[in-house]
Amino acid sequence: MTPQYEQRMQADLNEVRRKLRKVAGLVENQVKDTVRSLIGWDKDLANNVILGDRQVNRRIKEINYLCHAFIIRHAPSAGHLRFASAVLRLNVALERIGDYAGTIGREVLRLTVRPPESVTRDVEIIAQQAGHALGEALTAFFEEDVERALQTHEGLVRPVDVTLKTVLDHLVELASDRVVPLQDSFALVRINNLLKRVSEQADNISEQAIFAITGGGRDPRIFRILFLGEENNRASQMAEAYAEKAFPESGRYSSVGVNPAGTLDPALVEFMDEQGMDVSHKRPALIEGLGEPAQPYHVIVALEEGVLEHIAEVPFRTIVLEWSIDIPEGFSKGVLEDLYKMVAVRVQDLMKTLAGPDAR
Protein backbone atom coordinates (compact mmCIF):
# COMPACT_ATOMS: atom_id res chain seq x y z
CA MET A 1 0.00 0.00 0.00
CA THR A 2 1.48 3.34 -1.08
CA PRO A 3 1.80 6.22 1.41
CA GLN A 4 -0.63 8.30 -0.65
CA TYR A 5 -3.23 5.53 -0.61
CA GLU A 6 -2.78 5.04 3.15
CA GLN A 7 -3.24 8.78 3.68
CA ARG A 8 -6.41 8.80 1.59
CA MET A 9 -7.88 5.85 3.48
CA GLN A 10 -7.01 7.42 6.83
CA ALA A 11 -8.57 10.71 5.74
CA ASP A 12 -11.80 8.91 4.83
CA LEU A 13 -11.83 7.14 8.20
CA ASN A 14 -11.26 10.39 10.04
CA GLU A 15 -14.16 11.98 8.18
CA VAL A 16 -16.46 9.14 9.26
CA ARG A 17 -15.25 9.46 12.86
CA ARG A 18 -15.74 13.23 12.85
CA LYS A 19 -19.29 13.05 11.55
CA LEU A 20 -20.11 10.13 13.83
CA ARG A 21 -19.00 12.07 16.91
CA LYS A 22 -21.23 14.96 15.88
CA VAL A 23 -24.34 12.85 15.41
CA ALA A 24 -23.64 10.95 18.63
CA GLY A 25 -23.43 14.22 20.52
CA LEU A 26 -26.62 15.40 18.85
CA VAL A 27 -28.46 12.24 19.91
CA GLU A 28 -27.22 12.56 23.49
CA ASN A 29 -28.51 16.14 23.58
CA GLN A 30 -31.84 15.03 22.14
CA VAL A 31 -32.31 12.65 25.06
CA LYS A 32 -31.31 15.30 27.60
CA ASP A 33 -33.57 17.93 26.03
CA THR A 34 -36.62 15.69 25.85
CA VAL A 35 -36.25 14.92 29.57
CA ARG A 36 -35.79 18.63 30.31
CA SER A 37 -38.99 19.36 28.41
CA LEU A 38 -40.88 17.14 30.84
CA ILE A 39 -39.16 18.30 34.02
CA GLY A 40 -39.42 21.98 33.06
CA TRP A 41 -42.85 21.59 31.45
CA ASP A 42 -41.43 23.16 28.29
CA LYS A 43 -43.56 22.14 25.34
CA ASP A 44 -41.59 24.33 22.94
CA LEU A 45 -38.49 22.29 23.79
CA ALA A 46 -40.45 19.07 23.26
CA ASN A 47 -41.42 20.29 19.79
CA ASN A 48 -37.79 21.16 19.02
CA VAL A 49 -36.74 17.61 19.93
CA ILE A 50 -39.38 16.17 17.63
CA LEU A 51 -38.21 18.38 14.75
CA GLY A 52 -34.57 17.60 15.53
CA ASP A 53 -35.13 13.91 14.82
CA ARG A 54 -35.12 14.71 11.11
CA GLN A 55 -31.65 16.20 11.39
CA VAL A 56 -30.40 13.09 13.19
CA ASN A 57 -31.79 10.84 10.46
CA ARG A 58 -30.21 12.94 7.69
CA ARG A 59 -26.79 12.86 9.32
CA ILE A 60 -26.96 9.12 9.93
CA LYS A 61 -27.91 8.56 6.32
CA GLU A 62 -24.88 10.59 5.25
CA ILE A 63 -22.54 8.55 7.48
CA ASN A 64 -23.97 5.30 6.13
CA TYR A 65 -23.24 6.53 2.62
CA LEU A 66 -19.65 7.36 3.60
CA CYS A 67 -19.18 3.90 5.13
CA HIS A 68 -20.45 2.12 2.06
CA ALA A 69 -18.31 4.33 -0.17
CA PHE A 70 -15.29 3.59 2.04
CA ILE A 71 -15.82 -0.16 1.68
CA ILE A 72 -16.24 0.06 -2.10
CA ARG A 73 -13.29 2.44 -2.61
CA HIS A 74 -10.74 0.79 -0.33
CA ALA A 75 -11.89 -2.85 -0.03
CA PRO A 76 -10.67 -2.78 3.58
CA SER A 77 -9.81 -5.82 5.67
CA ALA A 78 -9.30 -6.64 9.34
CA GLY A 79 -9.60 -3.61 11.65
CA HIS A 80 -10.73 -1.08 9.05
CA LEU A 81 -13.51 -3.36 7.80
CA ARG A 82 -14.61 -4.10 11.36
CA PHE A 83 -14.75 -0.39 12.10
CA ALA A 84 -16.92 0.37 9.06
CA SER A 85 -19.25 -2.53 9.86
CA ALA A 86 -19.50 -1.48 13.51
CA VAL A 87 -20.32 2.11 12.51
CA LEU A 88 -23.20 0.93 10.34
CA ARG A 89 -24.64 -1.03 13.26
CA LEU A 90 -23.94 1.77 15.73
CA ASN A 91 -25.91 4.11 13.47
CA VAL A 92 -28.94 1.84 13.83
CA ALA A 93 -28.70 2.25 17.61
CA LEU A 94 -28.28 6.02 17.36
CA GLU A 95 -31.24 6.35 15.00
CA ARG A 96 -33.42 4.38 17.38
CA ILE A 97 -32.36 6.49 20.35
CA GLY A 98 -33.22 9.60 18.35
CA ASP A 99 -36.63 8.09 17.64
CA TYR A 100 -37.10 7.36 21.35
CA ALA A 101 -36.30 10.99 22.20
CA GLY A 102 -38.81 12.22 19.62
CA THR A 103 -41.49 9.84 20.90
CA ILE A 104 -40.91 11.03 24.47
CA GLY A 105 -41.38 14.58 23.21
CA ARG A 106 -44.71 13.61 21.68
CA GLU A 107 -45.78 11.96 24.94
CA VAL A 108 -44.90 15.17 26.82
CA LEU A 109 -47.18 17.10 24.48
CA ARG A 110 -50.00 14.64 25.21
CA LEU A 111 -49.88 15.19 28.97
CA THR A 112 -52.94 17.03 30.23
CA VAL A 113 -51.37 18.43 33.40
CA ARG A 114 -47.88 19.05 34.69
CA PRO A 115 -46.67 15.89 36.47
CA PRO A 116 -46.01 16.11 40.22
CA GLU A 117 -42.43 16.62 41.35
CA SER A 118 -42.13 13.04 42.61
CA VAL A 119 -42.84 11.76 39.08
CA THR A 120 -40.38 14.07 37.34
CA ARG A 121 -37.77 13.16 39.95
CA ASP A 122 -38.25 9.48 39.08
CA VAL A 123 -37.90 10.25 35.37
CA GLU A 124 -34.78 12.27 36.05
CA ILE A 125 -33.18 9.36 37.93
CA ILE A 126 -33.80 6.79 35.22
CA ALA A 127 -32.77 9.32 32.55
CA GLN A 128 -29.47 9.93 34.36
CA GLN A 129 -28.77 6.21 34.54
CA ALA A 130 -29.62 5.61 30.88
CA GLY A 131 -27.75 8.74 29.76
CA HIS A 132 -24.66 7.73 31.72
CA ALA A 133 -24.71 4.26 30.15
CA LEU A 134 -25.06 5.83 26.69
CA GLY A 135 -22.22 8.28 27.29
CA GLU A 136 -19.88 5.56 28.56
CA ALA A 137 -20.71 3.26 25.64
CA LEU A 138 -19.99 6.00 23.10
CA THR A 139 -16.76 6.93 24.87
CA ALA A 140 -15.71 3.28 24.78
CA PHE A 141 -16.36 3.20 21.04
CA PHE A 142 -14.50 6.40 20.18
CA GLU A 143 -11.58 5.80 22.56
CA GLU A 144 -11.36 2.09 21.68
CA ASP A 145 -11.66 1.14 25.33
CA VAL A 146 -12.69 -2.51 25.73
CA GLU A 147 -12.70 -2.37 29.53
CA ARG A 148 -15.07 0.60 29.55
CA ALA A 149 -17.38 -1.20 27.11
CA LEU A 150 -17.50 -4.25 29.36
CA GLN A 151 -18.15 -2.12 32.43
CA THR A 152 -21.01 -0.38 30.63
CA HIS A 153 -22.67 -3.71 30.00
CA GLU A 154 -22.06 -5.17 33.43
CA GLY A 155 -22.42 -2.19 35.74
CA LEU A 156 -24.51 0.50 34.07
CA VAL A 157 -27.22 -1.14 31.98
CA ARG A 158 -28.66 -3.71 34.37
CA PRO A 159 -29.42 -1.28 37.24
CA VAL A 160 -31.86 0.57 34.98
CA ASP A 161 -34.18 -2.46 35.21
CA VAL A 162 -34.28 -2.14 38.99
CA THR A 163 -34.99 1.59 38.84
CA LEU A 164 -37.70 1.11 36.22
CA LYS A 165 -39.62 -1.32 38.39
CA THR A 166 -39.59 1.11 41.32
CA VAL A 167 -40.68 3.98 39.09
CA LEU A 168 -43.54 2.01 37.51
CA ASP A 169 -44.77 0.86 40.92
CA HIS A 170 -44.85 4.50 42.01
CA LEU A 171 -46.82 5.50 38.92
CA VAL A 172 -49.39 2.77 39.51
CA GLU A 173 -49.82 4.00 43.08
CA LEU A 174 -50.28 7.61 41.96
CA ALA A 175 -52.77 6.62 39.27
CA SER A 176 -54.76 4.54 41.78
CA ASP A 177 -54.91 7.51 44.14
CA ARG A 178 -55.90 9.79 41.22
CA VAL A 179 -52.87 11.99 41.84
CA VAL A 180 -52.03 11.53 38.16
CA PRO A 181 -54.79 11.36 35.53
CA LEU A 182 -55.12 7.87 34.04
CA GLN A 183 -54.37 9.10 30.51
CA ASP A 184 -51.22 10.83 31.73
CA SER A 185 -50.09 7.75 33.65
CA PHE A 186 -50.04 5.75 30.39
CA ALA A 187 -47.88 8.42 28.76
CA LEU A 188 -45.51 8.51 31.73
CA VAL A 189 -45.14 4.72 31.71
CA ARG A 190 -44.21 4.91 28.04
CA ILE A 191 -41.70 7.69 28.70
CA ASN A 192 -39.93 5.62 31.35
CA ASN A 193 -39.93 2.51 29.18
CA LEU A 194 -38.39 4.48 26.31
CA LEU A 195 -35.63 5.74 28.60
CA LYS A 196 -34.92 2.15 29.54
CA ARG A 197 -34.63 1.34 25.83
CA VAL A 198 -31.95 4.02 25.59
CA SER A 199 -29.91 1.96 28.05
CA GLU A 200 -30.53 -1.17 25.97
CA GLN A 201 -29.18 0.60 22.90
CA ALA A 202 -26.18 1.70 24.98
CA ASP A 203 -25.60 -2.00 25.60
CA ASN A 204 -25.68 -2.63 21.84
CA ILE A 205 -23.20 0.20 21.28
CA SER A 206 -20.81 -1.25 23.87
CA GLU A 207 -20.95 -4.56 22.02
CA GLN A 208 -20.10 -2.82 18.73
CA ALA A 209 -17.17 -1.13 20.47
CA ILE A 210 -15.81 -4.52 21.50
CA PHE A 211 -16.32 -5.89 17.99
CA ALA A 212 -14.62 -2.92 16.32
CA ILE A 213 -11.60 -3.18 18.63
CA THR A 214 -11.12 -6.93 18.99
CA GLY A 215 -13.14 -8.55 16.25
CA GLY A 216 -15.03 -10.53 18.88
CA GLY A 217 -17.94 -9.97 21.19
CA ARG A 218 -18.56 -10.16 24.87
CA ASP A 219 -17.98 -13.46 26.57
CA PRO A 220 -20.87 -15.90 26.05
CA ARG A 221 -23.75 -15.09 28.33
CA ILE A 222 -23.90 -17.03 31.56
CA PHE A 223 -27.49 -17.77 32.56
CA ARG A 224 -28.63 -17.85 36.16
CA ILE A 225 -31.20 -20.62 36.55
CA LEU A 226 -33.23 -21.73 39.57
CA PHE A 227 -34.89 -25.15 39.76
CA LEU A 228 -37.86 -25.13 42.12
CA GLY A 229 -39.46 -28.19 43.71
CA GLU A 230 -41.65 -29.07 46.64
CA GLU A 231 -39.09 -30.70 48.94
CA ASN A 232 -35.93 -30.07 46.86
CA ASN A 233 -34.86 -33.67 47.37
CA ARG A 234 -35.27 -35.32 43.95
CA ALA A 235 -36.06 -33.72 40.57
CA SER A 236 -34.85 -30.20 41.39
CA GLN A 237 -31.58 -31.57 42.82
CA MET A 238 -31.16 -33.76 39.75
CA ALA A 239 -31.73 -30.80 37.44
CA GLU A 240 -29.17 -28.65 39.24
CA ALA A 241 -26.52 -31.39 39.31
CA TYR A 242 -27.06 -32.42 35.68
CA ALA A 243 -26.96 -28.81 34.43
CA GLU A 244 -23.71 -28.17 36.32
CA LYS A 245 -22.13 -31.26 34.77
CA ALA A 246 -23.46 -30.93 31.21
CA PHE A 247 -23.33 -27.14 30.79
CA PRO A 248 -20.81 -25.77 33.32
CA GLU A 249 -19.77 -22.77 31.21
CA SER A 250 -23.25 -21.68 30.15
CA GLY A 251 -24.94 -21.20 33.49
CA ARG A 252 -24.96 -20.83 37.22
CA TYR A 253 -27.51 -23.18 38.74
CA SER A 254 -29.38 -23.42 42.04
CA SER A 255 -32.25 -25.48 43.41
CA VAL A 256 -34.65 -24.83 46.29
CA GLY A 257 -37.89 -26.14 47.70
CA VAL A 258 -41.01 -24.54 49.13
CA ASN A 259 -41.12 -27.17 51.89
CA PRO A 260 -37.62 -28.65 51.90
CA ALA A 261 -36.86 -32.08 53.32
CA GLY A 262 -34.34 -32.37 56.12
CA THR A 263 -31.71 -34.27 54.10
CA LEU A 264 -31.23 -35.95 50.75
CA ASP A 265 -32.24 -39.58 50.63
CA PRO A 266 -29.15 -41.87 50.54
CA ALA A 267 -30.63 -43.66 47.52
CA LEU A 268 -30.59 -40.39 45.54
CA VAL A 269 -27.01 -39.64 46.62
CA GLU A 270 -25.91 -43.13 45.53
CA PHE A 271 -27.79 -42.94 42.22
CA MET A 272 -26.34 -39.55 41.30
CA ASP A 273 -22.86 -40.78 42.22
CA GLU A 274 -23.33 -43.59 39.70
CA GLN A 275 -24.08 -40.92 37.08
CA GLY A 276 -20.82 -39.15 37.92
CA MET A 277 -22.34 -36.38 40.06
CA ASP A 278 -21.54 -35.89 43.73
CA VAL A 279 -24.51 -34.44 45.64
CA SER A 280 -23.49 -35.77 49.03
CA HIS A 281 -22.65 -32.25 50.20
CA LYS A 282 -26.02 -30.84 49.12
CA ARG A 283 -28.87 -30.04 51.47
CA PRO A 284 -32.46 -29.26 50.56
CA ALA A 285 -32.81 -25.47 50.68
CA LEU A 286 -35.77 -23.21 51.36
CA ILE A 287 -36.82 -20.66 48.78
CA GLU A 288 -36.07 -17.27 50.30
CA GLY A 289 -35.32 -14.78 47.55
CA LEU A 290 -34.95 -14.63 43.80
CA GLY A 291 -31.44 -13.26 43.50
CA GLU A 292 -29.92 -9.84 43.96
CA PRO A 293 -32.06 -7.02 42.52
CA ALA A 294 -29.49 -6.13 39.83
CA GLN A 295 -28.87 -9.79 38.95
CA PRO A 296 -32.10 -11.76 39.22
CA TYR A 297 -32.42 -15.28 37.86
CA HIS A 298 -32.84 -15.38 34.11
CA VAL A 299 -35.05 -18.47 34.38
CA ILE A 300 -37.04 -20.10 37.17
CA VAL A 301 -38.12 -23.67 36.43
CA ALA A 302 -40.94 -25.21 38.46
CA LEU A 303 -40.71 -28.99 38.41
CA GLU A 304 -43.84 -29.73 40.43
CA GLU A 305 -47.39 -28.39 40.33
CA GLY A 306 -48.33 -25.69 42.78
CA VAL A 307 -44.84 -24.56 43.74
CA LEU A 308 -45.07 -21.35 41.73
CA GLU A 309 -47.81 -20.15 44.05
CA HIS A 310 -45.13 -19.66 46.71
CA ILE A 311 -43.32 -17.00 44.66
CA ALA A 312 -44.66 -13.65 45.79
CA GLU A 313 -43.17 -11.59 42.97
CA VAL A 314 -41.13 -12.53 39.91
CA PRO A 315 -38.48 -10.04 38.74
CA PHE A 316 -39.46 -8.19 35.57
CA ARG A 317 -36.95 -9.88 33.27
CA THR A 318 -37.14 -13.37 34.74
CA ILE A 319 -38.72 -16.12 32.63
CA VAL A 320 -40.83 -18.65 34.53
CA LEU A 321 -41.26 -22.16 33.14
CA GLU A 322 -43.45 -24.95 34.47
CA TRP A 323 -42.30 -28.37 33.38
CA SER A 324 -45.06 -30.93 33.31
CA ILE A 325 -43.03 -33.83 34.63
CA ASP A 326 -44.95 -36.77 36.01
CA ILE A 327 -42.81 -37.35 39.07
CA PRO A 328 -43.27 -40.88 40.44
CA GLU A 329 -43.16 -41.64 44.14
CA GLY A 330 -40.27 -43.26 45.93
CA PHE A 331 -36.51 -43.61 45.60
CA SER A 332 -36.14 -47.01 43.94
CA LYS A 333 -33.48 -47.24 41.27
CA GLY A 334 -36.08 -47.68 38.52
CA VAL A 335 -37.97 -44.59 39.64
CA LEU A 336 -34.81 -42.50 39.85
CA GLU A 337 -33.64 -43.69 36.41
CA ASP A 338 -36.92 -42.68 34.78
CA LEU A 339 -36.96 -39.33 36.54
CA TYR A 340 -33.34 -38.63 35.66
CA LYS A 341 -33.96 -39.29 31.95
CA MET A 342 -36.92 -36.90 31.90
CA VAL A 343 -35.02 -34.17 33.74
CA ALA A 344 -31.88 -34.52 31.61
CA VAL A 345 -33.84 -34.13 28.35
CA ARG A 346 -35.62 -31.02 29.66
CA VAL A 347 -32.38 -29.42 30.86
CA GLN A 348 -30.71 -30.11 27.50
CA ASP A 349 -33.61 -28.51 25.63
CA LEU A 350 -33.58 -25.50 27.95
CA MET A 351 -29.86 -24.81 27.65
CA LYS A 352 -29.82 -25.24 23.87
CA THR A 353 -32.74 -22.83 23.62
CA LEU A 354 -30.97 -20.27 25.81
CA ALA A 355 -27.37 -20.61 24.64
CA GLY A 356 -27.82 -22.16 21.21
CA PRO A 357 -26.14 -25.26 19.78
CA ASP A 358 -22.81 -24.20 21.28
CA ALA A 359 -24.13 -24.42 24.86
CA ARG A 360 -21.39 -25.85 27.02
N, C-alpha and C positions, 0 to 999 in steps of 0.2 A: 504494500500500500504506500503510495507516494505521500510526501509531507503535505502537498496541496490537497490531496483527496482527504487525508486525515483531518486537516483543518476545516474543510467544507463539512464533513460529517459531524465534527464537534460543534461547529457553528449551528448546524441544524438541530442538534440535540439541545444546545443551550437555548435556542429559540423556543423549543417545546417546553423546557423547564421554566423559562421566564413566563410564558403565557399560562402555564399550569399553576404556578404560584399565584398569579393574579386572580385566576378564577377560583382557586381554593380560598384565597382571602375574601373574595366577594361572597362565596357561599357561607363562610363562617360569619360574616357580617349580616347576611340575610337571616341566619338563625338567631343571632343576637337581637337584631332589630324587630323580628316578629315577636319575640318574647317581651321586648321593651314595649311594644305596642299594646300588649295585654296588661302588663304591670302598670304602665302609665296611662292606660285607657286612651291611647292615641290612634284614632282610626285613620288619620292621614298617613301615619307611618305604616300601618297595616296595608293600606292601598299601595304605598311605595314598594313594599316588599313583594306584593303580588305582581306589580308591573316589572320589578327587577328580575323576576324569574325569566323573562324573555331574554334579557341580556346574558344571564347565565347560560341559557341554552345556546345562544348564538356563539358565545366564546368556546363552549365545549365542542360545538360542531366544527369550529375552526381548528381546534387542537386535534380533533380526530382526523381531519383532513391532513394536517401536518404529519401526523404519525403514519398514516397510510402512504403519504408521499415519501416519507423517510424510508420506509420499508422497500418501496418500489425503487427508489433512486439508489440506495446503498446496499440492498440485499444483506442486511446486517446478520450477524450470528452472535451466539453466546450472550454476553451481558447487554450489548446494545439492543438485540432483538427482545430480550426479556424486558428491558426498560420500556420499549415501545408497546409491547403487549400489555404490560402492567398499567401503563398510562391509559390505554383504551378502556381497561376494566375499571380503573380508578375514576375515569370520567363518568362511567355509569353510576357509581356511588355518589359522586358530586351532583350529578343531575337529579338523582332521586332526593338528595338532601335539599336541594333547591326547591324541588316540588313540595317537599314536606313543609318548608318554610312558607311557601305561598299558600298552601292549604291551611296552615295555622292562621295566617293572616285573614283568610276568608272566614274561618271559624270565629275569629275575634269580631269581625264585622257582623256576624250573626247573633252575637250575644245581645240580650235585651236590656241587661243592667250591668253595671260595673261589678265584677266579682269582689267578694269580701277579701280583706287583706290576707286571711289565713289561706285562701285558695291561691292567690298570686304568689304567696311565699312558697307554697308547695311547688308551683310551676317553676319558680326561680331556682329551687334546689335541684330539681330533676334536669332543668336546662343547663345549670352549671356543671353537673356531672356529665351529661351528654356532650356539652361543648368542650369540656376538658379532654374527654376521650377522643373527640374529633381532632382537636388541636395537637394532641400527642401523636395520633396516628399519622397526621400530615407531616409533622416534624420528623417522625421516623422515616417516612418516605423520602422527603427532600434531603435529609442529612444521612441517609443510608445507615440507619441505626437499628440493627436487628434486635438488640436488647430492649430498646424502647418500644418497638413494635410488639414484642412478646409481653412486656409489662402492660401495654394498653389492653391487650386481649385478656390477660389474667387478672389484672387489678383494677381496671377502670370501667370495663363494659358490664361485667356481671353485677356489680352493686346497683346499677340502674334498675334492675329487676326488683330488687328489694325495696328501693325507694318508690317505684311505681305502685307496688301493691299497697303501701302505706297511703300514698296519695289517693288512689282510687277508693280505698276504704273510707277515707275522710270525705270524699265527694259524695259517696253513697249516703253517709250519715247526714251531710248538709242538705242533700236533696230530700231525704226522708223527713227532716225537720222543717222543710220548706224555706230554708235559709237561702238556697239557690234555686231559681226556677227550674223545673224539670227539663225544659228545652235547653236551657243554658248548661245544665249538668251534662247532657249528651255531648255538647260542643267541647266542654272542658275535658271530658274523658278522652275525646278524640285528640285534643291538643297534647295531652300528656302521653298518649300512645305514640303520637308522631314524634315527640321528642325522644322517646325510647328508641324509635326506629333510627333516629340520627346516630345513637350509640351503636346500633347494629351495623350501620354502614361504616362507622369508624372501625369496627372489628374487621369488616371486609377490606378497608383501606390498609389496616395493619398487615393483613395477610398478603396483599399485593406488594407491600414494602418488603416483606420477607422474600417473596418470589423474585422481585426485581434484583435484590441484593445477592441472594444465594442460589436461586434457581429451584429452590424447594419450597415447602410450605411449613406450617407449624407441625410439631410432632403429632402423630395420630391421636385422635381424641380418646381419652380414657373415660369410660362411662361408670358412673356410680350407681350400683344396682342393689336394691333391697328385696330379699325374698321373705315373704310374710306368711306364717302359718298359725295354726291354733296353739300348739304346744311347742313348736320349734324343736321337735325331736325326731323328725323323719324327713319328709319331702323337702322342707325348706333348708334343712342342714345338708341334704344331698345336693340340692341346687347350688348352694354356696360353694361346697367343696368341689363339685364337678366344674363349675365355672372357673374357679381359681386354678384348677389343673389344666383345663382345656384352653382357656383364653386368659392367661395371666397378664398379658401386656395390653389387653383391650379394656380391662375394667377393674374396678375395686368393688368387692362384693361383701355383703353382710346378710345375716338372717336373724329374724326375731319372731317372737310369738306373742299373741294377745293374752295367753294364759299358759306361760311356759312351764314345762315339766321341770322337776328338780334336777335330773341328770339325763344324759343320753343312755339309752338302753345298750348294754354290752353287745347284744346281737348286731345292732347298727354299727357300733364301733368296729367290730370284727369284720362285718361285711364290707364296709368302706375301706378297711385296711387291705382286704383282698383285691379291691379295685385300684389299689395304689394311692389311697388318700387317707392320711392320718387325721382323724377327728377326735382322738382321745383327749385332747386338751380343750375341746369345745364344751361350752355349757349353754343350755337353752337360755335365751335372753328375752327380756321383756321389752316390748315396743315402748319407747319413751319419747323420742323426737324423730324428726325426719331430716336430720342433717343440719349443718350450719346454714343460716339464712342466705349467705352469699354463695353457698355451694350445696344446694339441696340434691337429693337423689335425682338422677335423670329418669330412672324407671323404678316403680314399685310393682312387684309381682305378687299377687295373692294366689296362693296355692290351694286354699280351702274356702269353701263358701262361708260367707258371713264375717270373715275377718276384716274386710274393708270397712265395716260399720264402726270399727274401733279407731279409725283414723279421723280425728276431728277436722283437720284442714290439710289439704294437699297443696304444696307449693305450686305457684302459677305454672312453672315450666316443667313440672314433673308429669311423666306419663304413667298412668295406672293401668295395669293389665290384670285380668282375672283368668287364670288358666283353669279350664274345666277338666281337672284330673280326677278320675275316680280312684280315690285313695283307699286301698283295702285295709282292713284291720290287721293288727298283729305285727310281729317281728320275725316271722319264719323266713328262711332263706328264699323260698319261692316268692313270697310277698315282696320282700325287699328287692329281688331281682326285677320283678315286673315294674315296681315303682321306679327303680333306678333307670330302667330303659325309657320310661315315659318322661321322666324329668330330664334326662340327658338330651333327648330329641328336642324338647321344648327350649332348653338352654341354647343348643346349637342354632336353632331357628332364630331365637332372639338375638344372639350375638352377630349372626350373619346379616340380619336385618339392620342392626345398629351400625356395625363396623364394616359391612360389606364382605366380599369373598376373602379379603385379606385379614379377616379377624384372627387375632393370635393371642 
